[in-house]
Structures are given as structure tokens and as C-alpha cells.
Amino acid sequence: MWKYRQLYLLLLPALIYVVIFSYGPMYGIQIAFKNYKGALGIWKSPWVGFKHFKDFFGGYYFWDLLKNTLLLSVYNLVANFPIPIVVALILNETGPKLKKTAQTILYAPHFISTVVLCGMIVTLFSKESGVVNTILEALGLERIYFMGEPGAFRHLYVWSGVWQQMGWNAIIYIAALSAVDPSLHEAAAIDGATRMQRIIHINLPTIMPTIIITLIMAVGNIASVAYEKAFLLQTNLNVDVSEIISTYVYKRGIVDASYSFSTAVGLFNNIINIIMLCIANTISRKVSETSLF
């Protein structure tokens, strides 16, 4: 360690950050098993065991929340995971100037905040003045109140996310493609391989370990759907499909100040993620010999 002390010194700020903001707050997880009262503090609040977990599992809303969360997360994974790979493969085959221009255009949406993105969605799909409804009316169709349609919520949530993140998520695959040995392509071209064949048999196998690792991490977050976007797109008419675990935790924990109950729900959510991560990692290790641990 002394030999590489300068490198460890560079690592120290990141280590301190993780300890303070990731491991430090884990002390508060114990309030999931307590009847937390602000006046008493975490340590002196009375223990109630698994009471909050039982209340959550026994609630009439439990299965609806779980179903909505998993459906939205799986839909988002299926739509959002393969597209950045395709984008990276396409950009890798383009010329330098076109590649830079395309990358700039595709990366830009990533820097739009969630609030602004949701505002754009509400404006574009507005029933009165939205561009989409104006086009529908011009085609002789009736205007639709998309934000009030339960069936439209998941599509708006997922595909707006695909548009926003596909360029940024493609960066890791573009970086992996830079490791492809050009001599492999030259040899394959001499042997008569087409561009598509070179992509399938050279580029894809090269980035496959990266694809597997990112897939494992994505599966490990399958029960975690960010509440901000779902909450901002939520209306009284689509709440039956837009109410997910994270929005429920926000409402119970922050709005209703049920800190112990919301902590229990959040802990349950994290346990599901850990289980899914371990399952995906085990399957990957047995099938492809590539895994996180």
C-alpha cells in the first residue's frame, strides 16, 4: 500500500463519499423495525419487530404496487437495454464526422432534467394544444387525453426514457468496441465476409462480456423504478397503473411522515433487488462464465 500510496490517496475522496452517503445511512434502517418518533430519536424509539412489514404485505394495495412496479421495470428493461447496443454498433460503422455529429445529437437528451422531460411530455401530448393531438385531428381522428389514459402511461414512461438515455447508455459499448482488433476485420473482409457478418462474428463477441455485466446490473435494479418521473406523470386517472413502490414510499414517508413504515417498504424493495442480482449473476456465471462476483 505504501508503494502505491499516491493512487490510494486519489481513491480516498471517493471512499469517504461512499462511507458517508452509502454506508452511514444504513444505521437508520433499524427504524423499519421500530415505531420511530422524532422526539425519541432512532435509538430510543420502541421496537415493534416485523409489524410494518406485516402491515405492508397484508394491505390491499400490496399486490397492485408489486405488479405495477415489476411490469413497468420489465417493460423498461426489455425496451431500454438492447437499443443502446444497436446504437453503438451503428455508430461504430459510421465515418468519423458523421459519428461525432450523431453522438452529439444522441447524447444531448441525457442532460435534460426529469422535470423538464415530463413537462415536454405533458405539453406534446396535451389534449387541447399538444402536437400529437393536433396531428391526430388533422388526420380526422379524435383528440385523446393521453395523460389520463392508464394504457398510455407505461408507453410514455418507457419510450421517453429510451429516447433520453439511448445515446448516453451506448457510450460504454462504444468504448468496448474500440478494443476490437482492426486486423480481424481486415482478415474477415479478405475472406469475403460482409459488414453484417463482421458485426455479428467480431464486434458482438467482443462486447458480449460488457453486455452481460450491464444486464446483470439492470436485473439487480428491476424492482427499483425512480419515483420522480412516475410521480410527475401520475394523474388521478392513471394512478391505478402509475402507483409503484417508490411513489408509494414517497407519499407515506415524506408526505404522511410514516418514516418507519416507508423504511420497511424500501428495505423490502432492496431485498428483492439483491435476490434478483444474485440469481442473474449465478445464471450468468454458469451459462457464460462472466459474472460480477
Phi and psi restraints in degrees (value plus and minus 20) as a CYANA .aco file:
   2 TRP   PHI     -87.6   -47.6
   2 TRP   PSI     -54.9   -14.9
   3 LYS   PHI     -82.1   -42.1
   3 LYS   PSI     -59.0   -19.0
   4 TYR   PHI    -127.3   -87.3
   4 TYR   PSI      12.8    52.8
   5 ARG   PHI     -79.5   -39.5
   5 ARG   PSI     -53.0   -13.0
   6 GLN   PHI     -86.6   -46.6
   6 GLN   PSI     -57.8   -17.8
   7 LEU   PHI     -88.2   -48.2
   7 LEU   PSI     -60.9   -20.9
   8 TYR   PHI     -85.9   -45.9
   8 TYR   PSI     -52.7   -12.7
   9 LEU   PHI     -85.3   -45.3
   9 LEU   PSI     -58.8   -18.8
  10 LEU   PHI     -86.4   -46.4
  10 LEU   PSI     -51.5   -11.5
  11 LEU   PHI     -96.4   -56.4
  11 LEU   PSI     -42.7    -2.7
  12 LEU   PHI     -76.8   -36.8
  12 LEU   PSI     -66.8   -26.8
  13 PRO   PHI     -78.1   -38.1
  13 PRO   PSI     -62.4   -22.4
  14 ALA   PHI     -85.1   -45.1
  14 ALA   PSI     -59.1   -19.1
  15 LEU   PHI     -84.5   -44.5
  15 LEU   PSI     -63.7   -23.7
  16 ILE   PHI     -82.1   -42.1
  16 ILE   PSI     -61.5   -21.5
  17 TYR   PHI     -79.9   -39.9
  17 TYR   PSI     -67.1   -27.1
  18 VAL   PHI     -83.8   -43.8
  18 VAL   PSI     -63.0   -23.0
  19 VAL   PHI     -82.5   -42.5
  19 VAL   PSI     -64.0   -24.0
  20 ILE   PHI     -92.8   -52.8
  20 ILE   PSI     -66.3   -26.3
  21 PHE   PHI    -118.9   -78.9
  21 PHE   PSI     -32.9     7.1
  22 SER   PHI    -130.4   -90.4
  22 SER   PSI     -67.1   -27.1
  23 TYR   PHI    -108.6   -68.6
  23 TYR   PSI     -55.3   -15.3
  24 GLY   PHI     -76.8   -36.8
  24 GLY   PSI     -70.2   -30.2
  25 PRO   PHI     -84.0   -44.0
  25 PRO   PSI     -34.7     5.3
  26 MET   PHI     -84.3   -44.3
  26 MET   PSI     -38.6     1.4
  27 TYR   PHI     -80.4   -40.4
  27 TYR   PSI     -52.9   -12.9
  28 GLY   PHI     -97.4   -57.4
  28 GLY   PSI     -27.2    12.8
  29 ILE   PHI     -80.6   -40.6
  29 ILE   PSI     -46.3    -6.3
  30 GLN   PHI     -82.6   -42.6
  30 GLN   PSI     -39.4     0.6
  31 ILE   PHI     -89.9   -49.9
  31 ILE   PSI     -31.6     8.4
  32 ALA   PHI     -85.7   -45.7
  32 ALA   PSI     -41.9    -1.9
  33 PHE   PHI    -128.4   -88.4
  33 PHE   PSI      -6.6    33.4
  34 LYS   PHI    -148.7  -108.7
  34 LYS   PSI     143.5   183.5
  35 ASN   PHI    -115.0   -75.0
  35 ASN   PSI      63.8   103.8
  36 TYR   PHI     -86.5   -46.5
  36 TYR   PSI     111.8   151.8
  37 LYS   PHI    -148.7  -108.7
  37 LYS   PSI     107.1   147.1
  38 GLY   PHI     -78.0   -38.0
  38 GLY   PSI     -55.2   -15.2
  39 ALA   PHI     -88.7   -48.7
  39 ALA   PSI     -49.5    -9.5
  40 LEU   PHI    -110.9   -70.9
  40 LEU   PSI     -45.2    -5.2
  41 GLY   PHI      65.1   105.1
  41 GLY   PSI     154.1   194.1
  42 ILE   PHI     -85.9   -45.9
  42 ILE   PSI     -65.4   -25.4
  43 TRP   PHI     -87.6   -47.6
  43 TRP   PSI     -58.1   -18.1
  44 LYS   PHI    -113.5   -73.5
  44 LYS   PSI     -27.3    12.7
  45 SER   PHI     -86.3   -46.3
  45 SER   PSI     122.1   162.1
  46 PRO   PHI     -91.5   -51.5
  46 PRO   PSI     124.7   164.7
  47 TRP   PHI     -95.9   -55.9
  47 TRP   PSI     121.1   161.1
  48 VAL   PHI    -148.7  -108.7
  48 VAL   PSI     -14.2    25.8
  49 GLY   PHI      48.2    88.2
  49 GLY   PSI    -151.4  -111.4
  50 PHE   PHI    -116.0   -76.0
  50 PHE   PSI       2.9    42.9
  51 LYS   PHI     -77.2   -37.2
  51 LYS   PSI     -66.5   -26.5
  52 HIS   PHI     -88.4   -48.4
  52 HIS   PSI     -54.1   -14.1
  53 PHE   PHI     -86.8   -46.8
  53 PHE   PSI     -62.8   -22.8
  54 LYS   PHI     -83.4   -43.4
  54 LYS   PSI     -60.1   -20.1
  55 ASP   PHI     -82.9   -42.9
  55 ASP   PSI     -59.5   -19.5
  56 PHE   PHI     -90.3   -50.3
  56 PHE   PSI     -67.7   -27.7
  57 PHE   PHI     -86.3   -46.3
  57 PHE   PSI     -50.4   -10.4
  58 GLY   PHI    -108.5   -68.5
  58 GLY   PSI     -25.4    14.6
  59 GLY   PHI     -92.8   -52.8
  59 GLY   PSI     130.9   170.9
  60 TYR   PHI     -87.6   -47.6
  60 TYR   PSI     -38.1     1.9
  61 TYR   PHI    -110.2   -70.2
  61 TYR   PSI     -28.7    11.3
  62 PHE   PHI     -79.0   -39.0
  62 PHE   PSI     -73.6   -33.6
  63 TRP   PHI     -87.4   -47.4
  63 TRP   PSI     -54.2   -14.2
  64 ASP   PHI     -85.3   -45.3
  64 ASP   PSI     -63.3   -23.3
  65 LEU   PHI     -83.5   -43.5
  65 LEU   PSI     -64.2   -24.2
  66 LEU   PHI     -85.0   -45.0
  66 LEU   PSI     -63.6   -23.6
  67 LYS   PHI     -83.7   -43.7
  67 LYS   PSI     -67.4   -27.4
  68 ASN   PHI     -81.7   -41.7
  68 ASN   PSI     -61.4   -21.4
  69 THR   PHI     -85.2   -45.2
  69 THR   PSI     -68.1   -28.1
  70 LEU   PHI     -88.5   -48.5
  70 LEU   PSI     -60.5   -20.5
  71 LEU   PHI     -82.5   -42.5
  71 LEU   PSI     -65.3   -25.3
  72 LEU   PHI     -86.6   -46.6
  72 LEU   PSI     -60.8   -20.8
  73 SER   PHI     -89.8   -49.8
  73 SER   PSI     -62.9   -22.9
  74 VAL   PHI     -86.3   -46.3
  74 VAL   PSI     -62.8   -22.8
  75 TYR   PHI     -79.0   -39.0
  75 TYR   PSI     -64.7   -24.7
  76 ASN   PHI     -84.4   -44.4
  76 ASN   PSI     -58.7   -18.7
  77 LEU   PHI     -86.8   -46.8
  77 LEU   PSI     -66.0   -26.0
  78 VAL   PHI     -83.6   -43.6
  78 VAL   PSI     -58.8   -18.8
  79 ALA   PHI    -102.9   -62.9
  79 ALA   PSI     -57.5   -17.5
  80 ASN   PHI    -109.5   -69.5
  80 ASN   PSI     -41.3    -1.3
  81 PHE   PHI     -98.4   -58.4
  81 PHE   PSI     -68.8   -28.8
  82 PRO   PHI     -95.8   -55.8
  82 PRO   PSI     -46.9    -6.9
  83 ILE   PHI     -82.9   -42.9
  83 ILE   PSI     -64.5   -24.5
  84 PRO   PHI     -78.9   -38.9
  84 PRO   PSI     -51.6   -11.6
  85 ILE   PHI     -85.6   -45.6
  85 ILE   PSI     -65.3   -25.3
  86 VAL   PHI     -83.0   -43.0
  86 VAL   PSI     -62.5   -22.5
  87 VAL   PHI     -80.9   -40.9
  87 VAL   PSI     -64.2   -24.2
  88 ALA   PHI     -83.1   -43.1
  88 ALA   PSI     -62.1   -22.1
  89 LEU   PHI     -85.2   -45.2
  89 LEU   PSI     -58.8   -18.8
  90 ILE   PHI     -88.5   -48.5
  90 ILE   PSI     -66.6   -26.6
  91 LEU   PHI     -82.6   -42.6
  91 LEU   PSI     -53.1   -13.1
  92 ASN   PHI     -86.4   -46.4
  92 ASN   PSI     -42.5    -2.5
  93 GLU   PHI    -115.3   -75.3
  93 GLU   PSI     -24.1    15.9
  94 THR   PHI    -111.0   -71.0
  94 THR   PSI     145.1   185.1
  95 GLY   PHI     -90.1   -50.1
  95 GLY   PSI     141.8   181.8
  96 PRO   PHI     -77.0   -37.0
  96 PRO   PSI     -65.6   -25.6
  97 LYS   PHI     -87.5   -47.5
  97 LYS   PSI     -67.2   -27.2
  98 LEU   PHI     -84.3   -44.3
  98 LEU   PSI     -56.1   -16.1
  99 LYS   PHI     -83.6   -43.6
  99 LYS   PSI     -65.2   -25.2
 100 LYS   PHI     -83.7   -43.7
 100 LYS   PSI     -63.0   -23.0
 101 THR   PHI     -83.4   -43.4
 101 THR   PSI     -66.3   -26.3
 102 ALA   PHI     -83.7   -43.7
 102 ALA   PSI     -60.7   -20.7
 103 GLN   PHI     -82.3   -42.3
 103 GLN   PSI     -62.8   -22.8
 104 THR   PHI     -81.4   -41.4
 104 THR   PSI     -63.0   -23.0
 105 ILE   PHI     -86.9   -46.9
 105 ILE   PSI     -61.6   -21.6
 106 LEU   PHI     -96.2   -56.2
 106 LEU   PSI     -49.6    -9.6
 107 TYR   PHI     -97.2   -57.2
 107 TYR   PSI     -49.4    -9.4
 108 ALA   PHI     -74.4   -34.4
 108 ALA   PSI     -64.9   -24.9
 109 PRO   PHI     -79.6   -39.6
 109 PRO   PSI     -44.6    -4.6
 110 HIS   PHI     -80.4   -40.4
 110 HIS   PSI     -49.8    -9.8
 111 PHE   PHI    -108.1   -68.1
 111 PHE   PSI     -16.3    23.7
 112 ILE   PHI    -101.0   -61.0
 112 ILE   PSI     109.1   149.1
 113 SER   PHI     -88.7   -48.7
 113 SER   PSI     139.1   179.1
 114 THR   PHI     -81.0   -41.0
 114 THR   PSI     -59.4   -19.4
 115 VAL   PHI     -83.5   -43.5
 115 VAL   PSI     -64.7   -24.7
 116 VAL   PHI     -85.7   -45.7
 116 VAL   PSI     -61.6   -21.6
 117 LEU   PHI     -80.5   -40.5
 117 LEU   PSI     -65.1   -25.1
 118 CYS   PHI     -85.1   -45.1
 118 CYS   PSI     -56.5   -16.5
 119 GLY   PHI     -82.9   -42.9
 119 GLY   PSI     -59.3   -19.3
 120 MET   PHI     -83.3   -43.3
 120 MET   PSI     -62.3   -22.3
 121 ILE   PHI     -83.3   -43.3
 121 ILE   PSI     -66.2   -26.2
 122 VAL   PHI     -81.5   -41.5
 122 VAL   PSI     -60.4   -20.4
 123 THR   PHI     -89.1   -49.1
 123 THR   PSI     -65.9   -25.9
 124 LEU   PHI     -85.5   -45.5
 124 LEU   PSI     -54.8   -14.8
 125 PHE   PHI    -124.3   -84.3
 125 PHE   PSI      -3.7    36.3
 126 SER   PHI     -81.1   -41.1
 126 SER   PSI     119.8   159.8
 127 LYS   PHI     -90.3   -50.3
 127 LYS   PSI     -55.8   -15.8
 128 GLU   PHI    -101.6   -61.6
 128 GLU   PSI     -67.1   -27.1
 129 SER   PHI    -149.7  -109.7
 129 SER   PSI     -10.1    29.9
 130 GLY   PHI     -89.7   -49.7
 130 GLY   PSI     126.7   166.7
 131 VAL   PHI     -81.6   -41.6
 131 VAL   PSI     -61.2   -21.2
 132 VAL   PHI     -82.3   -42.3
 132 VAL   PSI     -65.9   -25.9
 133 ASN   PHI     -90.3   -50.3
 133 ASN   PSI     -50.3   -10.3
 134 THR   PHI     -83.9   -43.9
 134 THR   PSI     -60.7   -20.7
 135 ILE   PHI     -86.4   -46.4
 135 ILE   PSI     -62.6   -22.6
 136 LEU   PHI     -81.2   -41.2
 136 LEU   PSI     -61.2   -21.2
 137 GLU   PHI     -86.3   -46.3
 137 GLU   PSI     -57.6   -17.6
 138 ALA   PHI     -85.0   -45.0
 138 ALA   PSI     -47.6    -7.6
 139 LEU   PHI    -106.7   -66.7
 139 LEU   PSI     -17.5    22.5
 140 GLY   PHI      67.9   107.9
 140 GLY   PSI      -6.1    33.9
 141 LEU   PHI    -121.2   -81.2
 141 LEU   PSI     143.0   183.0
 142 GLU   PHI     -99.6   -59.6
 142 GLU   PSI     129.5   169.5
 143 ARG   PHI     -90.6   -50.6
 143 ARG   PSI     124.4   164.4
 144 ILE   PHI    -141.4  -101.4
 144 ILE   PSI     116.8   156.8
 145 TYR   PHI    -107.1   -67.1
 145 TYR   PSI      64.9   104.9
 146 PHE   PHI     -80.7   -40.7
 146 PHE   PSI     -58.5   -18.5
 147 MET   PHI     -89.5   -49.5
 147 MET   PSI     -35.1     4.9
 148 GLY   PHI    -123.5   -83.5
 148 GLY   PSI     -19.4    20.6
 149 GLU   PHI    -111.3   -71.3
 149 GLU   PSI      92.6   132.6
 150 PRO   PHI     -76.9   -36.9
 150 PRO   PSI     -55.5   -15.5
 151 GLY   PHI     -90.1   -50.1
 151 GLY   PSI     -38.3     1.7
 152 ALA   PHI    -112.2   -72.2
 152 ALA   PSI     -37.2     2.8
 153 PHE   PHI     -78.9   -38.9
 153 PHE   PSI     -72.5   -32.5
 154 ARG   PHI     -83.2   -43.2
 154 ARG   PSI     -57.7   -17.7
 155 HIS   PHI     -85.9   -45.9
 155 HIS   PSI     -63.1   -23.1
 156 LEU   PHI     -84.1   -44.1
 156 LEU   PSI     -62.8   -22.8
 157 TYR   PHI     -83.5   -43.5
 157 TYR   PSI     -69.9   -29.9
 158 VAL   PHI     -92.8   -52.8
 158 VAL   PSI     -69.2   -29.2
 159 TRP   PHI     -96.0   -56.0
 159 TRP   PSI     -46.2    -6.2
 160 SER   PHI     -88.2   -48.2
 160 SER   PSI     -54.6   -14.6
 161 GLY   PHI     -88.8   -48.8
 161 GLY   PSI     -56.9   -16.9
 162 VAL   PHI     -82.6   -42.6
 162 VAL   PSI     -65.3   -25.3
 163 TRP   PHI     -82.0   -42.0
 163 TRP   PSI     -59.3   -19.3
 164 GLN   PHI     -95.0   -55.0
 164 GLN   PSI     -54.6   -14.6
 165 GLN   PHI    -129.7   -89.7
 165 GLN   PSI     -30.5     9.5
 166 MET   PHI     -83.2   -43.2
 166 MET   PSI     -58.3   -18.3
 167 GLY   PHI     -88.5   -48.5
 167 GLY   PSI     -63.8   -23.8
 168 TRP   PHI     -87.8   -47.8
 168 TRP   PSI     -61.6   -21.6
 169 ASN   PHI     -89.2   -49.2
 169 ASN   PSI     -38.7     1.3
 170 ALA   PHI     -96.9   -56.9
 170 ALA   PSI     -34.2     5.8
 171 ILE   PHI     -78.2   -38.2
 171 ILE   PSI     -63.7   -23.7
 172 ILE   PHI     -84.3   -44.3
 172 ILE   PSI     -54.2   -14.2
 173 TYR   PHI     -96.9   -56.9
 173 TYR   PSI     -54.7   -14.7
 174 ILE   PHI     -83.3   -43.3
 174 ILE   PSI     -60.3   -20.3
 175 ALA   PHI     -83.6   -43.6
 175 ALA   PSI     -60.3   -20.3
 176 ALA   PHI     -87.2   -47.2
 176 ALA   PSI     -55.2   -15.2
 177 LEU   PHI     -88.4   -48.4
 177 LEU   PSI     -42.1    -2.1
 178 SER   PHI     -87.7   -47.7
 178 SER   PSI     -34.9     5.1
 179 ALA   PHI    -105.9   -65.9
 179 ALA   PSI     -24.0    16.0
 180 VAL   PHI     -88.9   -48.9
 180 VAL   PSI     111.1   151.1
 181 ASP   PHI     -93.1   -53.1
 181 ASP   PSI      97.6   137.6
 182 PRO   PHI     -77.6   -37.6
 182 PRO   PSI     -47.4    -7.4
 183 SER   PHI     -85.0   -45.0
 183 SER   PSI     -46.8    -6.8
 184 LEU   PHI     -85.3   -45.3
 184 LEU   PSI     -63.4   -23.4
 185 HIS   PHI     -86.4   -46.4
 185 HIS   PSI     -59.5   -19.5
 186 GLU   PHI     -83.8   -43.8
 186 GLU   PSI     -63.7   -23.7
 187 ALA   PHI     -85.7   -45.7
 187 ALA   PSI     -60.8   -20.8
 188 ALA   PHI     -86.6   -46.6
 188 ALA   PSI     -58.6   -18.6
 189 ALA   PHI     -85.1   -45.1
 189 ALA   PSI     -59.2   -19.2
 190 ILE   PHI     -83.7   -43.7
 190 ILE   PSI     -56.0   -16.0
 191 ASP   PHI     -98.6   -58.6
 191 ASP   PSI     -20.3    19.7
 192 GLY   PHI      74.0   114.0
 192 GLY   PSI      -7.5    32.5
 193 ALA   PHI     -92.4   -52.4
 193 ALA   PSI     117.8   157.8
 194 THR   PHI     -97.4   -57.4
 194 THR   PSI     150.5   190.5
 195 ARG   PHI     -82.1   -42.1
 195 ARG   PSI     -62.2   -22.2
 196 MET   PHI     -83.7   -43.7
 196 MET   PSI     -59.9   -19.9
 197 GLN   PHI     -84.4   -44.4
 197 GLN   PSI     -58.3   -18.3
 198 ARG   PHI     -87.0   -47.0
 198 ARG   PSI     -57.5   -17.5
 199 ILE   PHI     -83.8   -43.8
 199 ILE   PSI     -65.2   -25.2
 200 ILE   PHI     -90.1   -50.1
 200 ILE   PSI     -60.9   -20.9
 201 HIS   PHI    -119.2   -79.2
 201 HIS   PSI     -30.4     9.6
 202 ILE   PHI    -139.4   -99.4
 202 ILE   PSI     -76.7   -36.7
 203 ASN   PHI     -87.4   -47.4
 203 ASN   PSI     -69.0   -29.0
 204 LEU   PHI     -81.6   -41.6
 204 LEU   PSI     -67.1   -27.1
 205 PRO   PHI     -80.7   -40.7
 205 PRO   PSI     -50.4   -10.4
 206 THR   PHI     -87.3   -47.3
 206 THR   PSI     -61.7   -21.7
 207 ILE   PHI    -113.5   -73.5
 207 ILE   PSI     -19.0    21.0
 208 MET   PHI     -78.6   -38.6
 208 MET   PSI     -63.3   -23.3
 209 PRO   PHI     -78.5   -38.5
 209 PRO   PSI     -58.7   -18.7
 210 THR   PHI     -85.5   -45.5
 210 THR   PSI     -61.3   -21.3
 211 ILE   PHI     -81.1   -41.1
 211 ILE   PSI     -63.9   -23.9
 212 ILE   PHI     -84.9   -44.9
 212 ILE   PSI     -63.5   -23.5
 213 ILE   PHI     -83.4   -43.4
 213 ILE   PSI     -65.7   -25.7
 214 THR   PHI     -86.1   -46.1
 214 THR   PSI     -53.3   -13.3
 215 LEU   PHI     -86.7   -46.7
 215 LEU   PSI     -62.8   -22.8
 216 ILE   PHI     -79.9   -39.9
 216 ILE   PSI     -63.7   -23.7
 217 MET   PHI     -86.7   -46.7
 217 MET   PSI     -56.2   -16.2
 218 ALA   PHI     -87.3   -47.3
 218 ALA   PSI     -61.2   -21.2
 219 VAL   PHI     -85.2   -45.2
 219 VAL   PSI     -53.6   -13.6
 220 GLY   PHI     -87.8   -47.8
 220 GLY   PSI     -34.0     6.0
 221 ASN   PHI    -131.7   -91.7
 221 ASN   PSI       0.9    40.9
 222 ILE   PHI     -86.3   -46.3
 222 ILE   PSI     -46.2    -6.2
 223 ALA   PHI    -114.5   -74.5
 223 ALA   PSI     -19.2    20.8
 224 SER   PHI    -127.8   -87.8
 224 SER   PSI      86.5   126.5
 225 VAL   PHI    -135.9   -95.9
 225 VAL   PSI     102.5   142.5
 226 ALA   PHI     -75.9   -35.9
 226 ALA   PSI     111.7   151.7
 227 TYR   PHI     -95.1   -55.1
 227 TYR   PSI     -46.3    -6.3
 228 GLU   PHI     -77.2   -37.2
 228 GLU   PSI     -72.4   -32.4
 229 LYS   PHI     -87.4   -47.4
 229 LYS   PSI     -64.0   -24.0
 230 ALA   PHI     -83.0   -43.0
 230 ALA   PSI     -59.3   -19.3
 231 PHE   PHI     -88.5   -48.5
 231 PHE   PSI     -59.9   -19.9
 232 LEU   PHI     -91.9   -51.9
 232 LEU   PSI     -48.1    -8.1
 233 LEU   PHI    -111.7   -71.7
 233 LEU   PSI     -22.0    18.0
 234 GLN   PHI     -99.8   -59.8
 234 GLN   PSI     115.8   155.8
 235 THR   PHI    -150.5  -110.5
 235 THR   PSI     150.6   190.6
 236 ASN   PHI     -84.8   -44.8
 236 ASN   PSI     -42.5    -2.5
 237 LEU   PHI    -107.4   -67.4
 237 LEU   PSI     -44.8    -4.8
 238 ASN   PHI    -130.4   -90.4
 238 ASN   PSI      -9.4    30.6
 239 VAL   PHI     -82.9   -42.9
 239 VAL   PSI     -43.9    -3.9
 240 ASP   PHI     -83.7   -43.7
 240 ASP   PSI     -47.5    -7.5
 241 VAL   PHI    -131.0   -91.0
 241 VAL   PSI     -37.4     2.6
 242 SER   PHI    -114.8   -74.8
 242 SER   PSI     -30.5     9.5
 243 GLU   PHI    -100.4   -60.4
 243 GLU   PSI      88.6   128.6
 244 ILE   PHI    -136.5   -96.5
 244 ILE   PSI     156.9   196.9
 245 ILE   PHI     -80.1   -40.1
 245 ILE   PSI     -62.6   -22.6
 246 SER   PHI     -86.9   -46.9
 246 SER   PSI     -58.9   -18.9
 247 THR   PHI     -89.6   -49.6
 247 THR   PSI     -55.0   -15.0
 248 TYR   PHI     -85.8   -45.8
 248 TYR   PSI     -62.1   -22.1
 249 VAL   PHI     -81.9   -41.9
 249 VAL   PSI     -61.6   -21.6
 250 TYR   PHI     -81.0   -41.0
 250 TYR   PSI     -65.8   -25.8
 251 LYS   PHI     -87.5   -47.5
 251 LYS   PSI     -62.5   -22.5
 252 ARG   PHI     -95.2   -55.2
 252 ARG   PSI     -58.2   -18.2
 253 GLY   PHI    -101.5   -61.5
 253 GLY   PSI     -66.6   -26.6
 254 ILE   PHI    -111.1   -71.1
 254 ILE   PSI     -69.3   -29.3
 255 VAL   PHI     -93.0   -53.0
 255 VAL   PSI     -68.8   -28.8
 256 ASP   PHI    -111.4   -71.4
 256 ASP   PSI     -25.2    14.8
 257 ALA   PHI      39.3    79.3
 257 ALA   PSI      11.3    51.3
 258 SER   PHI    -111.8   -71.8
 258 SER   PSI      53.7    93.7
 259 TYR   PHI     -85.2   -45.2
 259 TYR   PSI     -63.3   -23.3
 260 SER   PHI     -85.5   -45.5
 260 SER   PSI     -64.8   -24.8
 261 PHE   PHI     -83.8   -43.8
 261 PHE   PSI     -66.1   -26.1
 262 SER   PHI     -87.2   -47.2
 262 SER   PSI     -53.2   -13.2
 263 THR   PHI     -85.6   -45.6
 263 THR   PSI     -59.6   -19.6
 264 ALA   PHI     -82.8   -42.8
 264 ALA   PSI     -62.7   -22.7
 265 VAL   PHI     -84.8   -44.8
 265 VAL   PSI     -64.1   -24.1
 266 GLY   PHI     -83.6   -43.6
 266 GLY   PSI     -57.4   -17.4
 267 LEU   PHI     -85.6   -45.6
 267 LEU   PSI     -61.0   -21.0
 268 PHE   PHI     -79.6   -39.6
 268 PHE   PSI     -62.2   -22.2
 269 ASN   PHI     -80.9   -40.9
 269 ASN   PSI     -62.8   -22.8
 270 ASN   PHI     -87.9   -47.9
 270 ASN   PSI     -55.9   -15.9
 271 ILE   PHI     -84.2   -44.2
 271 ILE   PSI     -61.0   -21.0
 272 ILE   PHI     -79.5   -39.5
 272 ILE   PSI     -63.5   -23.5
 273 ASN   PHI     -82.1   -42.1
 273 ASN   PSI     -62.4   -22.4
 274 ILE   PHI     -84.0   -44.0
 274 ILE   PSI     -62.6   -22.6
 275 ILE   PHI     -82.8   -42.8
 275 ILE   PSI     -65.4   -25.4
 276 MET   PHI     -84.0   -44.0
 276 MET   PSI     -58.1   -18.1
 277 LEU   PHI     -83.0   -43.0
 277 LEU   PSI     -64.9   -24.9
 278 CYS   PHI     -85.3   -45.3
 278 CYS   PSI     -60.3   -20.3
 279 ILE   PHI     -84.0   -44.0
 279 ILE   PSI     -68.1   -28.1
 280 ALA   PHI     -82.6   -42.6
 280 ALA   PSI     -60.2   -20.2
 281 ASN   PHI     -85.9   -45.9
 281 ASN   PSI     -61.0   -21.0
 282 THR   PHI     -84.9   -44.9
 282 THR   PSI     -65.7   -25.7
 283 ILE   PHI     -81.9   -41.9
 283 ILE   PSI     -63.6   -23.6
 284 SER   PHI     -83.3   -43.3
 284 SER   PSI     -61.2   -21.2
 285 ARG   PHI     -84.4   -44.4
 285 ARG   PSI     -55.3   -15.3
 286 LYS   PHI     -98.8   -58.8
 286 LYS   PSI     -55.2   -15.2
 287 VAL   PHI    -104.6   -64.6
 287 VAL   PSI     -65.6   -25.6
 288 SER   PHI    -137.7   -97.7
 288 SER   PSI     -26.2    13.8
 289 GLU   PHI      44.5    84.5
 289 GLU   PSI      -1.1    38.9
 290 THR   PHI    -138.4   -98.4
 290 THR   PSI     107.8   147.8
 291 SER   PHI    -176.3  -136.3
 291 SER   PSI     147.9   187.9
 292 LEU   PHI     -97.0   -57.0
 292 LEU   PSI     -57.1   -17.1
